């Protein structure tokens, strides 16, 4: 297999497959569609920052997006974050 940097880049479409790890299935390697990733990201609840996400009930490792009302650099809406 060639180095990944040698492959051409392209614009993904919903049916394209992405390689990932299913941590709920003994770390099995699986394919995921670009659409499934998009669905997860667009459904994320928004919080100002990590502290607000914790108050909102998120635990370490869960995803959220920023509201844009947080302090810099989190003052842009839609940044996908991992709760620390």
HELIX and SHEET records of a PDB file:
HELIX    1   1 UNK A    4  UNK A    6  5                                   3    
HELIX    2   2 UNK A   34  UNK A   42  1                                   9    
HELIX    3   3 UNK A   50  UNK A   55  1                                   6    
SHEET    1   A 2 UNK A  17  UNK A  22  0                                        
SHEET    2   A 2 UNK A  28  UNK A  33 -1                                        
SHEET    1   B 3 UNK A  46  UNK A  47  0                                        
SHEET    2   B 3 UNK A  63  UNK A  66  1                                        
SHEET    3   B 3 UNK A  80  UNK A  82 -1                                        
END                                                                             
